[in-house]
């Protein structure tokens, strides 16, 4: 939200109180509180009829400093609140007549203790960002509404990323961003997943601890600052130190939550009925059998909305006209080695068998007069489950539990964005704050019942909406995109922004959702989709089986599905890193190469983990521009090499795309390519790419069944490479690709040490 008219003037009706003169600094055991008058203090008379701005510094964990800016402090803490994890921080607070400092780990807030307001956030001997004389504002607009804003400085050539899954420009400088969940597709400035956190390549991130509407002006109100504002009398934010972007995300996700461990089978290919298509069991089985007949490995079959009857969403009842034997159907799909996902949402239509039950039990959101809140937008007369009511959560979970008993394995948790603000919540939550936070309660309720019934590590969602902390309940997909190359690119930007916001896993509708893609779009999107963390064929009003497009689409699907499954020893470890460290599987280039200026703005490619560069092709003719950072990179598909840092152009047919292996990489490749949930270490091949003299690395290959991981220690000294295996099960192989895999190969069995002469 903007409050100024240019640099000098305020917008009509706007009044702003700013800290102008430090009145007092109070040092606590682990807090620092600064009281600042809103006028210069030249005499005792200046203390009369003058507001104070109170700013308190705290720390929830090392290298994270919380800043609380308050006008009037007598309010009641509203609900909901983000659930933040806290640990004992190494805090040091000191003050003298001119400067006070608050230090947490390696991060210091250095505060002017006299004169004008000024705070520098420092680490590693340099200033990361600052709050200056015009940064803090307590605002009253022309309608009497109150706001608090902060403006943190932006450096020369500093770039800002994140703020949730946003489909516009990847670098957020110059943008105005409202943190307000909306069902707006991928082609607008609206977003399903709004996260009040931004990541800077200057060595820090900022999390605004407010679950409701937060406005960000990233160099768009004051070009040299990032402004963020909330309604009310209080603004709480946290500065998270890196220094690297990876370290920022590690600390931010330690604060807000890290993704749960996900099942190995979820990495495989998901096939959907699509949305409004006509289908029954015969249609479903024809798709499943058609995939098998064409050698297309399939892991999950998804039933979208119309597994339930029209006008009855959501009632969790299979349409008897279409699926008269749902338990038998699920058994038959399981017999083919598939998992099953079904679509749900938190809206209860008036015709649903659950509507009267929910109304009688007090499980539905109401208006102030006690009536059930209803709308015809989406489902006729639909109501909304009140997840602030524990009894409503148990009621909703009970119906999900019945589906799990039938044989359902996962849920697509659609919607959760159309949340009204003119309602009353069971626990008294502030409706404005609940608008974004609702999706967190919704997805948590579904995820928890999956963990309870299927076991920890077996729960997985396909979720559309989220806010800060939602990364704890994976997986998330990008929402409704058009079936075009342009929309394919905007979907990638959304995924990169979400990764920059602390989300570890992400997917998208291969081929696009709205409309039917032409064969070229579908085939290019297939390659991109199978090199994403999760992969689903889904559309709106047309099927997405590959043979519906052309014979080559089948070949493309087969090639890239099998490639992904062969990479499971690598992808499985990336999933563990997401769970343990909060690092995304798909990563913006800047996350891996923060010191490379050429990587700062790249938004048409990504790193799949730390070792694989993937550049989707967004053209029918196969022309693509690729940026490689420093070193000699090797094509995973052809063995051809290119040396960076530089941009270069390539042309690819539909059975190819740029996938480059980072130099100095040990890449584990699995022995199977027919399913994702095999014993990843058995028969694994370690491919060694451009190992530097003096190289030493430990490659860990987790067990999808939860057993001990296998580890391989690789060292190079001169022309000798040694590989030592620990806890390896069965045979394994080492390859040194040079112009293509297999030029130099050594085999070993179990725990062993091998030596290669290069």
Buried (B, 14 or more C-beta within 10 A) or exposed (E): BBBBEEEEEBBEEBEBBBBBBBBEBBBEEBBBBBBBBBBEBEEEEBEEEBBBBBBBBBBBBBBBBBBBBBBEEEEEEBBBBBEBEEEEBEBEBEBEEEBBBBBBBBBBBBBBBEEBBBBBBBBEEEBBBBBBEBBBBBBBBEEEEBBBBBBBBBBEEBBBBBBBBBBBEBBBBEBBBBBBBBBBBBBEEBBBBBBBBBBBBBBBBBBBBBBBBBBBBBBBBBEEBBBBBBBBBBBBBBBBBBBBBBBBBBBBBBBBBBBBBBBBBBBBBBBBBBBEBEBBBEBBBEBBEBBEEBEBBBBBBBBBBBBBBEBBBBBBBBBEEBBEEBEEBBEBBEEEBBBBBBBBBBBBBBBBBBBEBBBEEBBBBBEEEEEBBBBEEEBBBBBBBBBBBEEBBEBBBEBBBEBBEBBBBBBBBBBBBBBBEEBBBBEEBBBBBBBBBBBBBBBBBBBBBBBEBBEEBBBBBBBBBBBBBBBBBBBBBBBBBBBBBEBBBBBBBBBBBBBBBBBBBBBBBBBBBBBBBBBBBBBBBBBBBBBBBBBBBBBBEBBBBBBBBBEBBBBBBBBBBBBBBBBBBBBBBBBBBBBEBBBBBBBBBBBBBBEBEBBBBBBBBBBBBBBBBBBBBBEBEBEBBBBBBBBBBBBBBEBEBBEBBEEEEBEBEBBBBBBBBBBBBBBBBBBBBEBBBBBBBBBBBBBBBBBEEEBEBEBBBBBBEEEEBBBBBBBBEEEEBBBBBBBBBEBBBBBBBBEEBBEBEBEBEEEBEBEBEE
